[in-house]
Amino acid sequence: NTSEKEDGLEVGAPSGLYYSMLFRSKTAVACVCLAIQQEWSRSITSAFVQQRLLNSVEHSHALDGARKGAIFLSAVEGEKENVQSATSNGDSADSGIAFSPGEATQRLGTNTGPTVWTEFGRIAQECKPVNLGQGFPDWLPPKFAVDSLVEAVLDSAQSPHQYTRPAGHPNLVNQLARRYSIHMKREIHAMDEVAVTVGASQALYLTLQTLIKPGDEVVLFEPFFDLYVNQVRLAGGTPVFVPLRFEAYDDSDEVVSGGEWKLDREELMKAVSPRTKAIILNSPHNPTGKIFTRAEMEIIAESLDLAGPNCVVLSDEVYKYIIHAPPLESNVGDSPLCVGHTHFASLPGMWDRTVTISSAGKTFSATGWQAGWYVNLHCLSHFQCALP
C-alpha cells in the first residue's frame, strides 16, 4: 500500500489503482499492464468476477447451456464466500474492494448465465451455420443507404462528427417527424416529440428507467425478445407474463400444421392491475413473426382501464416494414407507409398513452449503425436532456 510514481503512473494507493493520462514510453505502458494485473489479483469486484467466470465457462465447448449456467452460478457464489470470509478476517485493507453488488446488480440477480445471444453466437463462429439466434441480416445495406452514409461523413460544411442536441441531430429528427406525421396521420413536432437513441434498445432502456419504480409491474407477451425482461428488472420493475396462444390451422392427429399466435383477452385482463405501469407491445413480433391485429390492439387499449391513467404502452415497431403477407383487405388503421401494420398510438385515445420505439437497423439491414428513436416524449423529455 505504498505509492510510487513512474512516467505519470501512480499505483498501490490504499483505495485501489490510479493512473494518469500520461504514457510517455513503452515502459510506462508495461507498468500499467503489470499494475493492473497485480491489483486485480488482490481485489475482486462483482462485475469483474462475474465477467471473468462467465468468459471461462463460455469457452468450455464441451458443456451445454444448462450445465454452464449451473457452473457459473456455483463459481460466483464461491467467489463471494471467499471475499466475505477474507473481509470478516480483517483482510479488507489488503484485498481491495470487497464484493458489494450495486442496486442494479441486485435487481438482476446472479442469473446471468449463457443466453441465446452468447450460445448461438459461439456456435455460429465455430460451425458457420445459418444463425437464427439473433435478428440481424447477413447481407449489405442497400447501396443508397451506404452512399448517403459516406456523403454525410464527408460533409465538411455540416460536420456531423461533433456534439449535437441531446435529442438528436436536427436534420434527422426533422425527417423522422415528417415520416411519422404520415405514419400517425397527425402532425409530429420534431423538436418536442422525437428523440434519437443508440438503437431501439436504448430507447426502451430510457423509457423504462424514466417510468418504472420498484414495485411497478410491466406486462410482457410470451414468447418475447430476451432483452425485455432484464431491462424491466434493471429499472426495478416486476415482469408479468401473458402467454400468446398458438392455434394450428389443422389440429388433426398426426398432422404437422402451421398456425397463428393469438392474444387471449382473458389472460391479459387477469394480468393487468393497478400495479401495472407499462405494457410492452412488439408488432411485428420477435420471435414468432406475429402481426398483432387491430382487434388485439383494441383489447390491449381496453386493458389500460384496469391499470389506471399512469400506465403506458411501449410499442416496439422495429420490424414494421417487414410484413411479407399483409391482410388481403386494407385495414382502416394501417399505416399509409407500412401495409398491414397498425401503429398502436394511432388508435383512438392512445396517442398520449404510447411511446413508439423503432430504429433503422432492421429496415436498412444495418443493425451495427445503432440508430434508434422514440416518438412522443411527453413523459421522457426531462430524462433525455440529462444525456450528453
C-alpha positions in Angstrom: 0.0 0.0 0.0 2.8 2.4 -0.8 2.5 5.0 -3.5 5.1 5.1 -6.3 5.2 7.2 -9.5 6.9 6.4 -12.7 6.3 8.1 -16.1 2.9 9.5 -14.9 1.8 6.3 -13.3 0.6 6.1 -9.7 0.0 2.6 -8.2 -0.5 0.9 -4.9 -2.7 3.6 -3.3 -4.8 2.2 -0.4 -8.1 2.8 -2.2 -7.1 0.9 -5.3 -5.4 1.6 -8.7 -5.0 5.1 -10.1 -3.2 6.1 -13.3 -2.9 9.3 -15.2 -3.4 10.0 -18.9 0.4 10.4 -19.4 2.0 7.4 -21.0 5.3 8.6 -22.3 7.1 5.4 -23.1 6.7 1.7 -23.6 8.0 1.2 -20.1 5.0 3.2 -18.7 2.6 1.0 -20.7 4.2 -2.1 -19.4 4.0 -0.8 -15.8 0.3 -0.1 -16.3 -0.3 -3.7 -17.5 1.7 -5.1 -14.6 0.0 -2.8 -12.1 -3.5 -3.8 -13.4 -2.6 -7.5 -13.2 -1.3 -7.2 -9.6 -4.2 -5.1 -8.5 -6.8 -7.5 -10.0 -5.1 -10.4 -8.3 -5.6 -8.7 -4.9 -9.2 -7.4 -5.3 -12.4 -8.9 -6.5 -15.4 -6.8 -7.6 -18.7 -8.2 -8.6 -18.6 -7.1 -12.2 -15.0 -8.4 -12.7 -15.6 -11.7 -11.1 -18.8 -12.4 -12.9 -17.4 -11.5 -16.3 -14.2 -13.5 -15.7 -16.1 -16.6 -14.7 -18.6 -16.2 -17.5 -15.8 -15.9 -20.0 -14.1 -19.1 -18.7 -17.3 -21.0 -18.7 -18.4 -19.6 -22.0 -15.3 -21.1 -23.7 -15.9 -24.6 -22.3 -17.3 -26.0 -25.5 -18.0 -29.5 -24.0 -20.7 -28.1 -21.8 -24.3 -27.4 -22.7 -26.1 -24.2 -21.7 -27.7 -25.6 -18.6 -24.5 -27.1 -17.2 -22.6 -23.9 -18.0 -25.2 -21.8 -16.2 -25.0 -24.1 -13.1 -21.2 -23.9 -13.0 -21.2 -20.2 -13.4 -23.6 -19.6 -10.6 -21.8 -22.0 -8.3 -18.5 -20.3 -9.1 -19.9 -16.8 -8.4 -21.2 -18.0 -5.0 -17.8 -19.5 -4.2 -16.0 -16.2 -5.0 -18.5 -14.3 -2.9 -17.9 -16.6 0.0 -14.1 -16.3 -0.3 -14.2 -12.5 -0.3 -16.7 -12.3 2.5 -14.5 -14.7 4.5 -11.4 -12.6 3.9 -13.3 -9.4 4.9 -14.5 -11.0 8.1 -10.9 -11.9 9.0 -9.8 -8.3 8.8 -8.2 -8.6 5.4 -10.3 -6.0 3.6 -7.5 -3.4 3.5 -5.1 -5.8 1.7 -7.8 -7.3 -0.5 -9.0 -4.1 -2.1 -12.8 -3.6 -2.6 -14.9 -6.4 -1.1 -17.7 -8.0 -3.1 -20.5 -5.5 -2.8 -23.0 -5.6 -5.7 -24.8 -2.3 -6.5 -28.5 -1.9 -6.6 -28.7 -2.6 -10.4 -26.8 -5.9 -9.9 -29.0 -6.9 -7.1 -32.1 -6.3 -9.2 -30.7 -8.5 -12.0 -29.6 -11.2 -9.6 -26.8 -13.7 -10.4 -28.9 -15.5 -13.0 -26.7 -14.2 -15.8 -25.5 -17.4 -17.4 -25.4 -18.2 -21.1 -28.2 -16.6 -23.2 -29.4 -17.3 -26.7 -27.1 -14.4 -27.8 -23.9 -15.9 -26.4 -24.7 -19.5 -27.1 -25.8 -19.1 -30.7 -23.0 -16.6 -31.3 -20.4 -19.0 -30.2 -21.8 -21.9 -32.2 -22.1 -19.6 -35.3 -18.4 -18.7 -35.1 -17.4 -22.4 -34.8 -19.7 -24.0 -37.3 -20.7 -21.2 -39.8 -24.4 -22.2 -39.9 -27.4 -20.1 -40.8 -27.7 -18.2 -37.5 -31.3 -17.9 -36.3 -30.3 -16.9 -32.8 -30.2 -13.2 -33.5 -32.3 -10.9 -35.6 -29.7 -9.4 -37.9 -29.2 -9.7 -41.7 -26.0 -11.1 -43.1 -26.1 -9.0 -46.3 -25.0 -5.5 -47.0 -27.3 -2.5 -46.6 -28.8 -1.1 -49.8 -26.4 1.0 -51.9 -28.3 4.2 -51.5 -28.1 3.9 -47.7 -24.3 3.3 -47.8 -23.8 6.2 -50.3 -25.8 8.5 -48.0 -23.7 7.5 -45.0 -20.5 8.2 -46.9 -21.8 11.6 -48.2 -22.8 12.6 -44.7 -19.4 11.6 -43.2 -17.5 13.6 -45.8 -19.8 16.7 -45.5 -17.3 19.2 -44.0 -19.9 22.0 -44.1 -22.4 20.3 -41.9 -19.7 18.4 -39.8 -21.7 15.6 -38.3 -18.8 14.5 -36.2 -19.3 16.8 -33.2 -21.8 17.0 -30.4 -25.3 17.9 -31.4 -28.5 18.5 -29.4 -29.1 15.7 -26.8 -32.3 14.5 -28.5 -30.7 14.1 -31.9 -29.3 15.9 -34.9 -31.9 18.4 -36.3 -31.7 17.0 -39.8 -32.6 13.5 -38.6 -35.4 14.4 -36.2 -36.9 16.6 -38.8 -37.0 13.7 -41.3 -38.4 11.4 -38.6 -41.1 13.9 -37.7 -42.1 14.3 -41.3 -42.2 10.5 -41.8 -44.2 9.8 -38.6 -46.6 12.5 -39.4 -47.6 10.3 -42.3 -47.5 7.1 -40.2 -49.7 8.5 -37.5 -51.9 10.7 -39.6 -51.2 13.7 -37.3 -48.6 16.4 -37.1 -45.5 15.4 -35.2 -43.3 18.1 -33.8 -39.6 17.3 -34.4 -38.1 19.2 -31.5 -40.6 18.2 -28.9 -41.9 14.7 -29.8 -38.9 12.8 -31.4 -35.6 11.8 -29.9 -32.7 9.8 -31.3 -31.1 7.0 -29.3 -28.3 4.4 -29.6 -30.6 1.8 -31.2 -34.1 0.9 -30.2 -32.6 -0.9 -27.2 -31.5 2.4 -25.6 -34.9 3.9 -26.3 -36.5 1.1 -24.4 -34.0 1.4 -21.6 -34.5 5.1 -21.2 -38.3 4.8 -21.2 -38.3 2.1 -18.5 -35.8 3.9 -16.4 -38.0 7.0 -16.6 -41.3 5.4 -15.9 -40.7 2.4 -13.7 -40.0 2.4 -10.0 -39.5 -0.6 -7.6 -42.8 -2.5 -7.2 -44.3 -1.4 -10.6 -45.3 -4.2 -12.9 -44.6 -4.5 -16.7 -46.6 -6.8 -18.9 -44.7 -8.9 -21.4 -46.2 -11.1 -24.1 -44.6 -14.6 -24.2 -42.5 -15.6 -26.0 -40.6 -12.3 -26.0 -37.3 -10.7 -27.1 -35.0 -11.7 -24.2 -33.7 -8.2 -23.7 -37.0 -7.0 -22.3 -37.1 -8.9 -19.1 -33.7 -7.8 -17.8 -34.4 -4.2 -18.8 -37.6 -4.3 -16.7 -35.7 -5.8 -13.7 -32.9 -3.3 -14.1 -35.4 -0.5 -13.8 -36.8 -2.1 -10.6 -39.9 -3.4 -12.2 -41.6 -6.8 -11.9 -42.2 -8.6 -15.3 -45.7 -10.1 -15.6 -46.1 -12.7 -18.4 -49.0 -13.1 -20.7 -48.6 -16.1 -23.0 -49.7 -15.9 -26.6 -51.7 -19.0 -27.6 -50.7 -21.0 -30.7 -53.7 -22.1 -32.8 -52.9 -24.6 -35.5 -54.5 -24.4 -38.9 -55.2 -28.1 -38.8 -55.2 -29.7 -35.3 -55.9 -33.2 -36.6 -54.0 -36.1 -35.0 -50.7 -36.9 -36.8 -50.8 -33.7 -38.8 -48.0 -31.2 -38.6 -49.5 -27.9 -39.3 -48.7 -24.2 -39.2 -50.8 -21.8 -37.3 -51.1 -18.4 -35.7 -50.2 -17.0 -32.3 -53.1 -15.2 -30.8 -53.7 -12.9 -27.8 -56.0 -14.3 -25.2 -58.2 -11.5 -23.9 -58.9 -13.2 -20.5 -55.2 -13.9 -19.9 -54.4 -10.2 -20.4 -57.2 -8.9 -18.2 -56.1 -11.2 -15.4 -52.5 -9.9 -15.6 -53.3 -6.2 -15.6 -53.9 -4.5 -12.3 -53.4 -1.0 -10.7 -49.8 -2.0 -10.2 -49.2 -2.3 -14.0 -47.2 0.7 -15.2 -46.3 -0.4 -18.7 -47.2 -3.0 -21.4 -44.5 -3.8 -24.0 -46.0 -4.5 -27.4 -43.8 -5.8 -30.2 -45.5 -6.0 -33.6 -44.4 -7.4 -35.9 -43.3 -9.8 -33.2 -39.9 -11.2 -32.3 -39.5 -14.2 -32.2 -42.8 -15.6 -33.7 -43.3 -13.1 -36.6 -46.9 -12.5 -35.4 -48.6 -9.3 -36.5 -51.0 -8.1 -33.8 -54.4 -7.3 -35.4 -56.2 -4.1 -34.8 -58.8 -6.1 -32.7 -56.0 -7.4 -30.5 -54.6 -3.9 -30.1 -58.0 -2.7 -29.1 -58.0 -5.4 -26.4 -54.7 -4.0 -25.1 -56.1 -0.5 -25.1 -59.1 -1.7 -23.2 -56.9 -3.3 -20.6 -55.4 0.1 -19.8 -58.6 1.0 -18.0 -57.8 -1.7 -15.4 -54.3 -0.3 -14.9 -55.2 3.3 -14.4 -54.2 6.6 -16.0 -50.4 6.2 -15.5 -50.0 3.0 -17.5 -48.5 3.4 -21.0 -47.8 1.1 -23.9 -44.2 0.8 -25.2 -44.7 -0.1 -28.8 -41.6 -1.7 -30.3 -42.0 -1.4 -34.1 -38.6 -2.1 -35.5 -40.0 -4.7 -37.9 -42.8 -2.5 -39.2 -41.6 -2.6 -42.8 -41.0 -6.4 -42.9 -44.5 -7.7 -43.4 -44.5 -10.4 -46.1 -48.2 -11.3 -46.1 -50.4 -8.3 -45.3 -54.1 -8.9 -45.0 -56.0 -9.0 -48.3 -58.3 -6.3 -47.2 -56.9 -2.9 -46.2 -57.4 -2.1 -42.6 -58.6 1.4 -41.7 -55.9 1.6 -39.1 -53.0 0.6 -41.3 -50.1 2.9 -41.6 -50.0 4.6 -45.1 -46.4 3.6 -45.4 -46.4 0.1 -43.8 -49.1 -2.1 -45.4 -50.5 -4.5 -42.9 -49.1 -2.7 -39.8 -51.1 -0.7 -37.3 -49.4 1.8 -35.1 -50.8 1.4 -31.6 -50.5 5.1 -31.0 -52.9 5.7 -33.9 -55.8 4.0 -32.1 -58.4 6.4 -30.6 -57.2 7.9 -27.3 -53.9 6.1 -27.4 -51.5 8.8 -28.6 -50.9 10.2 -25.1 -50.5 6.6 -23.7 -48.0 5.3 -26.1 -44.2 5.7 -26.6 -43.4 4.4 -30.1 -40.0 2.9 -30.5 -38.2 2.0 -33.7 -34.8 2.0 -35.5 -33.1 2.0 -38.9 -31.2 -1.3 -38.2 -33.8 -3.8 -39.5 -35.2 -1.6 -42.2 -31.9 -0.9 -43.8 -30.1 -4.1 -42.9 -27.6 -2.1 -40.8 -28.0 -3.2 -37.2 -24.5 -2.1 -36.4 -25.3 1.5 -37.0 -27.3 1.6 -33.8 -29.6 4.4 -35.0 -32.8 4.3 -33.0 -35.5 6.7 -31.8 -38.7 7.1 -29.9 -41.8 9.2 -30.7 -44.0 11.1 -28.2 -41.8 12.3 -25.4 -44.5 13.8 -23.1 -43.1 11.8 -20.2 -39.4 11.5 -21.3 -38.1 14.8 -22.3 -36.6 15.8 -19.0 -34.7 12.4 -18.8 -33.4 12.8 -22.4 -32.0 16.2 -21.6 -29.8 14.6 -19.0 -27.9 12.7 -21.6 -24.8 14.1 -23.4 
